[in-house]
Amino acid sequence: MPQTRTVITGTGSFIPPNIKTNAAFVNQEFYTEDHERIIAPPTEIVDKFKDITGIEERRYADSNMTASDMATIAAKRAIEDSGIDPETLDQIIFAHNFGNVLKDTIQTDVLPALASRVKQALGIRNPNCVAYDILFGCPGWIQGVIQADAYIKSGMAKKCLVIGAETLSRVIDIYDRDSMIFSDGAGATVIEAVPSSETESGILATSMQSHCVDEAFYLHYGKSNFPDSDPDVRYMKMKGRKVYEYAIKNVPAAMKSCLDKCGLQVADVKKFFLHQANEKMDEGFVKVLYKLYGLKDIPGDIMPMSIHKLGNSSVATIPTLYDLVKHGELGEHALEKGDVVMFASVGAGMNINAICYRV
């Protein structure tokens, strides 16, 4: 039996106040990646988009707010929730993909690292609190938690702050239909080493993979779909069909691998906290996972969703979703001590990962 367990002792999130509904896109012209205008009526495009993704609205940050600003707010809330002294943190791990992007620009600012900015904003003076960023696509927050778990199990850390934040609204091509998916937000968690004699909560197992051959550039930077755009200005691009096919094949397998490592069955999982990228894709993950166990009947309340109102905020989706459920802010979804939950994600790289966790 391990002497300590890696436990999430505090959560916090920041949901930007600016709501952009699907109706805001009905006057937008969309083009294909071949720069051909999509001639379908805009309302038809938007309605089809909602049917596929489940997204009704998304949140954008204030024009004067950056990813590290949002992260700092989420971090303060997580620290307060945990009750720790921030000076006792050993690590601040900040998962993002684009750094701080100022409004109306697409220039990435990661000097200094966003984790360093958060540490300064929190007023932490302890030099032994090491602050660093990780780039792992949308699964970045989970990967940060996996790293924190490794440091804790090695004895090199006792308390870590893991953050996921992004302002995707500033790196999207407005002429690309995929731009309607993305949003802004931040989520944070305090991860601590707790003696196993004091708790049964904690990380039970993890799994992760990177597929970087044919899959490496499924998400990438590219020029706008607008035919007369500046070719030197680049935006986030996604091969949606390729991502879906990759994810539906590999994510359920990674989830099962994680469950196998800790000797649990899919029926033991109370809730699945999945990256909020696409409602139908997430439903597909769980359906395929259950099929791997020879099961067809899936509980109706097993998968909390925030994508309908918050969109896809990349690394922020899972910690935000977990924070909302933990604090009773997501309808009928609730957690009790001893519940087993799973975190799983997929994103640029292509990377996938999963954590099996006992609340």
C-alpha positions in Angstrom: 0.0 0.0 0.0 1.4 3.4 -0.9 2.4 5.6 2.0 0.8 8.7 0.4 -2.0 9.3 -2.1 -2.2 12.0 -4.7 -5.4 13.9 -3.9 -7.2 16.9 -5.4 -7.8 19.1 -2.4 -9.1 22.2 -4.1 -10.6 23.3 -7.4 -11.4 26.7 -9.0 -12.4 28.0 -12.3 -13.0 31.2 -14.2 -15.8 31.4 -16.8 -15.6 34.6 -18.9 -18.7 36.8 -18.8 -19.1 37.4 -22.5 -21.6 35.1 -24.1 -21.6 34.5 -27.8 -24.6 32.5 -29.0 -24.9 30.6 -32.2 -27.2 33.4 -33.5 -24.1 35.7 -33.6 -22.8 33.6 -36.6 -25.8 33.7 -38.9 -24.4 36.7 -40.8 -20.9 35.3 -41.1 -19.5 34.1 -44.4 -17.7 30.7 -44.2 -15.2 29.2 -46.6 -13.8 25.7 -47.1 -10.1 25.0 -46.7 -9.9 25.2 -50.5 -11.1 28.9 -50.2 -14.4 28.2 -51.8 -17.4 30.0 -50.2 -19.9 27.7 -48.6 -23.2 28.7 -50.2 -25.6 27.0 -47.8 -27.8 29.4 -45.9 -26.0 30.6 -42.7 -28.9 29.4 -40.5 -28.6 26.0 -42.0 -24.8 25.9 -41.3 -25.3 27.0 -37.6 -28.2 24.6 -37.0 -26.1 21.7 -38.4 -23.2 22.8 -36.3 -25.4 22.6 -33.1 -26.7 19.2 -34.0 -23.2 17.8 -34.4 -21.4 19.5 -31.5 -24.2 20.3 -29.0 -22.9 23.8 -28.6 -25.5 26.5 -28.2 -23.2 29.3 -26.9 -19.6 29.9 -25.9 -17.7 32.3 -23.6 -15.1 34.9 -24.7 -12.8 36.8 -22.3 -12.9 40.6 -21.9 -10.6 42.4 -24.3 -8.2 43.4 -21.6 -7.9 39.9 -20.1 -5.3 37.3 -20.9 -5.0 33.6 -20.4 -2.7 34.2 -17.4 -5.2 36.7 -15.9 -7.9 34.1 -16.0 -5.6 31.4 -14.7 -4.7 33.6 -11.7 -8.4 34.0 -10.7 -9.0 30.2 -11.1 -5.8 29.5 -9.1 -6.8 31.8 -6.2 -10.1 30.0 -6.0 -8.5 26.6 -6.0 -6.0 27.6 -3.3 -8.8 29.1 -1.2 -10.9 25.9 -1.7 -8.0 23.7 -0.6 -7.1 25.9 2.4 -3.4 25.7 1.8 -0.8 28.5 2.2 0.4 29.2 -1.4 3.9 29.6 -0.1 3.9 25.9 0.6 3.4 25.0 -3.1 6.3 23.0 -4.6 5.2 23.4 -8.3 2.9 25.5 -10.5 2.2 23.6 -13.7 0.4 25.7 -16.3 -1.1 23.9 -19.4 -1.9 26.0 -22.4 -1.2 26.0 -26.2 -1.0 29.6 -27.3 0.3 31.6 -24.3 -1.1 35.1 -23.8 -2.6 36.4 -27.0 -3.7 40.1 -26.9 -7.1 41.0 -28.3 -7.0 41.8 -32.0 -3.6 40.2 -32.5 -2.5 36.6 -33.0 1.0 37.0 -31.5 1.8 34.5 -28.8 3.5 35.8 -25.7 5.2 33.2 -23.5 8.1 35.3 -22.2 8.1 34.9 -19.3 6.2 31.6 -19.0 2.6 31.9 -18.0 3.3 29.9 -14.8 5.8 32.5 -13.8 3.3 35.2 -14.3 0.7 33.4 -12.1 3.3 32.8 -9.4 4.1 36.5 -9.4 0.4 37.5 -9.4 -0.2 35.1 -6.4 2.6 36.9 -4.6 4.5 33.7 -3.9 8.1 34.5 -2.9 9.3 30.9 -2.1 12.0 30.2 -4.7 11.5 26.4 -4.2 8.1 26.8 -5.8 9.0 25.9 -9.4 6.7 27.4 -12.1 6.7 26.0 -15.6 4.4 25.6 -18.6 3.5 22.5 -20.6 2.2 22.1 -24.2 0.2 19.0 -24.7 -2.8 20.1 -26.7 -6.2 19.9 -25.1 -5.1 17.0 -22.7 -2.6 19.5 -21.1 -4.4 19.8 -17.7 -4.6 16.0 -17.3 -1.0 15.7 -18.3 -0.1 18.3 -15.7 -1.9 16.3 -13.0 -0.1 13.2 -14.2 3.2 15.0 -13.8 2.2 16.3 -10.4 1.3 12.7 -9.4 4.8 11.5 -10.5 6.6 14.2 -8.5 4.5 13.4 -5.5 5.1 9.7 -5.7 8.8 10.2 -6.2 8.9 12.3 -3.0 10.1 15.4 -4.9 6.9 17.4 -4.2 4.0 17.5 -1.7 1.8 20.2 -3.1 1.2 21.3 -6.7 -1.0 23.8 -8.5 -2.1 22.5 -11.9 -3.8 25.0 -14.2 -5.4 24.9 -17.7 -6.3 28.2 -19.4 -6.8 29.4 -23.0 -8.1 32.3 -25.1 -8.9 30.3 -28.2 -11.2 33.2 -29.4 -8.0 35.0 -30.4 -6.4 32.4 -32.6 -9.4 31.3 -34.7 -10.2 32.0 -38.3 -13.7 33.5 -38.4 -14.2 32.3 -42.0 -13.7 28.7 -40.8 -16.8 26.8 -39.5 -14.7 25.2 -36.9 -14.2 28.6 -35.3 -17.7 28.3 -33.7 -16.4 25.4 -31.5 -13.8 27.3 -29.5 -14.0 29.5 -26.4 -12.0 30.9 -23.5 -11.7 29.9 -19.9 -9.5 28.7 -17.0 -9.6 25.9 -14.5 -7.2 25.0 -11.6 -6.6 22.3 -9.0 -4.5 21.9 -6.0 -2.9 18.5 -5.9 -1.5 17.2 -2.5 0.3 14.2 -1.0 -2.0 12.9 1.7 -1.0 10.0 4.0 -2.8 6.8 3.0 -3.7 6.3 6.6 -5.9 9.4 6.4 -7.7 8.9 3.1 -8.8 6.5 0.5 -9.1 9.3 -2.1 -6.6 9.9 -4.8 -5.3 8.9 -8.2 -5.7 5.2 -8.8 -4.1 4.9 -12.3 -3.1 6.9 -15.4 -2.6 6.2 -19.1 -1.2 8.3 -21.9 -0.1 8.1 -25.5 1.2 10.3 -28.3 0.6 9.4 -32.0 2.9 11.7 -34.1 3.2 10.1 -37.5 0.2 10.6 -39.8 -1.7 12.2 -36.9 0.8 14.9 -35.9 -0.7 17.7 -37.9 -4.4 17.0 -37.5 -4.4 20.3 -35.6 -2.0 22.9 -36.8 -1.4 26.5 -37.8 -2.5 27.6 -41.3 -3.7 30.5 -43.4 -7.3 31.7 -43.3 -9.9 30.1 -45.4 -10.8 33.5 -46.8 -9.3 33.6 -50.4 -7.8 37.1 -50.1 -6.2 36.7 -46.7 -2.6 37.4 -45.9 -0.7 34.1 -46.2 1.7 35.1 -43.5 -1.0 35.4 -40.9 -1.7 32.0 -39.4 -4.7 30.6 -37.4 -5.5 27.4 -35.6 -6.7 24.8 -38.0 -8.3 21.4 -37.4 -8.9 18.4 -39.7 -12.2 17.7 -37.9 -13.0 14.3 -39.5 -9.5 13.0 -39.0 -9.6 14.1 -35.3 -12.9 12.4 -34.8 -11.8 9.1 -36.4 -8.6 9.1 -34.4 -10.3 10.0 -31.1 -13.1 7.5 -31.3 -10.6 4.7 -32.0 -7.9 5.6 -29.4 -9.5 7.4 -26.5 -11.8 4.5 -25.3 -8.8 2.2 -25.5 -6.8 4.5 -23.3 -9.7 4.8 -20.9 -9.9 1.0 -20.7 -6.2 0.7 -20.2 -6.4 3.1 -17.2 -9.2 1.0 -15.7 -7.3 -2.2 -16.2 -4.3 -0.8 -14.4 -6.3 -0.3 -11.2 -8.4 -3.4 -11.5 -11.7 -1.7 -12.0 -14.6 -2.3 -14.4 -16.4 0.4 -16.4 -19.5 -0.1 -14.2 -17.4 1.1 -11.2 -17.1 4.6 -12.7 -19.6 7.1 -11.3 -18.8 10.0 -13.7 -16.8 10.5 -16.8 -15.2 14.0 -17.1 -14.3 14.1 -20.7 -12.7 17.0 -22.7 -15.6 19.1 -23.9 -14.9 19.2 -27.6 -17.9 17.7 -29.3 -21.1 16.2 -27.6 -21.5 13.4 -30.1 -17.8 12.5 -29.9 -17.9 12.3 -26.1 -21.0 10.2 -26.2 -19.2 8.0 -28.7 -16.2 7.5 -26.3 -18.5 6.2 -23.6 -20.5 4.0 -26.0 -17.3 2.4 -27.4 -15.8 2.0 -23.9 -18.9 0.1 -22.7 -18.9 -2.0 -25.9 -15.3 -3.0 -25.0 -16.8 -4.5 -21.8 -19.6 -6.2 -23.7 -22.2 -3.7 -22.3 -24.9 -1.8 -24.1 -26.9 0.0 -21.3 -25.2 3.2 -20.3 -26.5 5.2 -17.3 -28.1 8.4 -18.3 -26.3 10.5 -15.7 -22.8 9.3 -16.1 -21.4 12.1 -18.2 -21.6 15.7 -17.1 -21.5 18.2 -20.0 -20.6 21.9 -20.1 -20.0 22.2 -23.8 -23.6 23.4 -24.5 -23.1 26.7 -22.8 -19.3 27.0 -22.5 -18.0 25.6 -25.8 -14.6 24.1 -26.1 -12.0 26.0 -24.0 -9.3 23.4 -24.6 -7.2 22.6 -21.5 -9.7 24.5 -19.3 -12.7 22.2 -20.1 -12.1 19.3 -17.7 -10.9 21.3 -14.6 -13.8 23.7 -15.1 -16.3 20.9 -15.5 -15.0 19.1 -12.4 -15.1 22.3 -10.4 -18.7 23.0 -11.4 -19.8 19.5 -10.4 -17.8 19.4 -7.2 -19.5 22.6 -6.1 -23.0 21.6 -7.1 -23.3 24.0 -10.0 -24.2 21.5 -12.7 -27.8 20.4 -12.2 -28.4 16.9 -11.1 -24.7 15.9 -11.2 -23.1 15.4 -7.8 -20.2 13.5 -6.3 -19.9 11.6 -3.0 -16.9 10.5 -1.0 -15.6 7.2 -2.5 -17.0 7.7 -6.0 -14.7 6.6 -8.8 -14.4 9.1 -11.7 -12.4 9.2 -14.8 -10.8 12.2 -16.6 -9.9 11.7 -20.3 -8.9 13.9 -23.1 -7.6 14.1 -26.7 -5.9 16.9 -28.6 -3.2 18.3 -30.7 -0.1 16.2 -31.1 -2.0 13.9 -31.3 -2.1 13.1 -27.6 -4.5 11.2 -25.4 -4.6 10.5 -21.7 -6.8 9.4 -18.8 -6.8 9.3 -15.0 -8.9 7.1 -12.8 -9.5 8.9 -9.5 -11.3 8.1 -6.3 -13.1 11.2 -4.8 
